[in-house]
Amino acid sequence: MNKYNKLALGLLLDGLGYVSIVFPPFDFIWAPLSAYFMTKLYKGREGKIAAVIAFIEEALPFLDVIPTFSLMWLYTYILNPRDSVTKA
């Protein structure tokens, strides 16, 4: 999957996280799923750390507005591009 496909998927997954603002019980399903998707999109140590952050962010109330997948994409491809070739 190329980096722009990851960005598009990340934006979609961030959008799904906003569902819990309207329907709070969705967090019980979405928090573990978002962590799972994060580990599948981003491999290695960074992906695991991002998965823990995504789980906590989705599980706690009022933090759902943080676009975790988009922030991870920015970190991977803009802020830390030296490893982005191996993470693509």
KOLVEXMI-943834 format. One line per 5 residues: number of its first residue (from 1); their letters; for each residue x, z, y of N, C-alpha, C. Coordinates in steps of 0.2 Angstrom, whole numbers, plus 5000, padded with zeros to 4 digits. Atoms other than C-alpha are relative to their C-alpha. Example, Ala and Ser with C-alpha at 12.3 -4.5 7.8 and 13.67 -1.06 7.14 Angstrom:
REM KOLVEXMI-943834
1) AS) 5004:5000:4994:5062:5039:4978:5004:5000:5006  4996:4999:4994:5068:5036:4995:4996:5003:5005
REM end
This chain:
REM KOLVEXMI-943834
1) MNKYN) 5004:5000:4994:5000:5000:5000:5005:5000:5006  4996:5000:4994:5007:4995:5017:4998:5005:5005  5001:4994:4995:5008:5007:5032:4994:4999:5004  5006:5001:4996:4994:4999:5041:4993:5001:4996  5006:4999:5004:4982:5000:5026:5000:5008:4999
6) KLALG) 5000:4992:5000:4987:5019:5025:4997:5003:5006  5003:4997:4994:4983:5021:5043:4992:4999:5000  5007:5001:5000:4966:5013:5041:4996:5005:4995  5003:4995:5005:4962:5024:5025:5001:5007:5003  4999:4993:4996:4969:5039:5035:4994:5001:5005
11) LLLDG) 5005:5000:4995:4957:5035:5049:4993:5001:4997  5007:4999:5003:4942:5034:5037:5000:5007:4997  5000:4993:5003:4947:5050:5028:4999:5005:5005  5001:4995:4994:4949:5059:5045:4992:5000:5002  5007:5000:4998:4931:5053:5049:4996:5003:4995
16) LGYVS) 5003:4996:5005:4925:5060:5032:5000:5007:5002  5000:4992:4998:4931:5077:5038:4996:5002:5005  5004:4998:4994:4920:5076:5053:4993:5001:4997  5007:4999:5003:4904:5076:5041:4999:5008:5000  5001:4993:5001:4907:5095:5039:4998:5003:5007
21) IVFPP) 5003:4997:4994:4903:5098:5058:4993:5000:5000  5008:5001:5000:4885:5092:5055:4998:5004:4994  5003:4997:5006:4884:5098:5037:5006:5005:4997  4994:4996:5002:4896:5113:5034:5001:5001:4993  4998:4999:5007:4894:5115:5015:5004:4994:4997
26) FDFIW) 4996:5006:5002:4903:5098:5014:5007:5002:4999  4993:4998:5000:4919:5108:5017:5002:5002:4993  4999:4998:5007:4918:5115:4999:5002:4994:4995  4999:5006:5004:4919:5098:4992:5006:4996:5003  4995:5004:4997:4930:5090:5005:5007:5003:5001
31) APLSA) 4994:4996:4999:4944:5103:5007:5005:4998:4994  4996:5002:5006:4951:5100:4989:5001:4993:4999  4999:5008:5000:4948:5081:4990:5005:4998:5005  4996:5003:4995:4957:5079:5006:5008:5002:4998  4994:4999:5003:4972:5088:4998:5003:4996:4995
36) YFMTK) 4998:5005:5006:4972:5077:4983:5001:4993:5003  4998:5007:4997:4971:5061:4994:5006:5000:5003  4994:5000:4997:4985:5067:5004:5006:5000:4996  4995:5001:5005:4996:5069:4989:5001:4993:4997  4999:5007:5003:4992:5052:4983:5002:4995:5005
41) LYKGR) 4998:5004:4995:4995:5044:5000:5007:5001:5002  4994:4998:4998:5011:5053:5004:5004:5004:4994  4997:4997:5005:5023:5057:4990:5006:5005:5002  4994:4996:4999:5037:5070:4989:4998:5007:5003  5001:4994:4997:5039:5086:4998:4995:5000:5006
46) EGKIA) 5004:5001:4994:5031:5080:5014:4993:5000:4998  5007:5001:5002:5015:5075:5005:4997:5006:4997  5002:4993:5003:5014:5092:4996:4998:5005:5006  5001:4996:4994:5016:5101:5013:4994:4998:5004  5006:5002:4997:5003:5090:5021:4994:5001:4996
51) AVIAF) 5006:4999:5004:4991:5092:5007:4998:5008:5001  5002:4993:4999:4992:5111:5009:4997:5001:5007  5003:5000:4993:4989:5109:5028:4993:4997:5000  5006:5003:5000:4975:5097:5025:4994:5005:4997  5004:4996:5003:4967:5109:5013:4998:5006:5005
56) IEEAL) 5001:4994:4996:4968:5124:5025:4996:4998:5006  5004:5003:4994:4962:5113:5040:4993:4999:4998  5007:5001:5002:4947:5108:5031:4996:5006:4997  5003:4994:5002:4943:5124:5023:4998:5005:5005  5002:4996:4995:4943:5134:5039:4995:4997:5005
61) PFLDV) 5005:5002:4995:4929:5133:5051:5003:4998:5007  4998:5002:4993:4932:5124:5068:5006:4997:5000  4994:5004:5000:4948:5116:5063:4999:4993:4998  5002:5007:5003:4939:5100:5056:5002:4994:5005  4998:5005:4996:4943:5091:5072:5007:4997:5000
66) IPTFS) 4993:5002:5001:4961:5090:5068:5001:4994:4996  4999:5006:5004:4965:5072:5062:5006:5000:4995  4994:4999:5004:4977:5077:5048:5003:4994:4997  4997:5007:5003:4979:5060:5040:5003:4996:5005  4997:5004:4995:4982:5052:5056:5007:5003:5002
71) LMWLY) 4994:4996:4998:4995:5065:5061:5006:4999:4995  4995:5001:5005:5004:5063:5044:5002:4993:5001  4998:5007:4999:5004:5044:5047:5005:4999:5006  4996:5001:4994:5012:5046:5064:5007:5004:4998  4994:4997:5002:5025:5058:5057:5004:4996:4995
76) TYILN) 4997:5004:5005:5029:5047:5042:5003:4993:5003  4998:5007:4997:5030:5030:5052:5003:5000:5007  4997:5001:4993:5034:5034:5070:5005:5006:5001  4996:4995:4999:5042:5051:5071:5006:5001:4995  4995:5000:5005:5052:5050:5055:5001:4994:4996
81) PRDSV) 5000:5006:5003:5054:5032:5052:5006:4998:4995  4994:5001:5004:5071:5033:5043:4998:5000:4992  5002:5000:5007:5062:5037:5026:4994:4996:4999  5006:5004:5001:5047:5026:5029:5000:4994:4995  4999:5005:5004:5054:5012:5019:4999:5002:4993
86) TKA) 5001:4997:5007:5054:5023:5003:4993:5003:4999  5007:4997:5001:5037:5030:5007:4994:4995:5000  5005:5005:5000:5028:5014:5009:4996:4998:4994
REM end
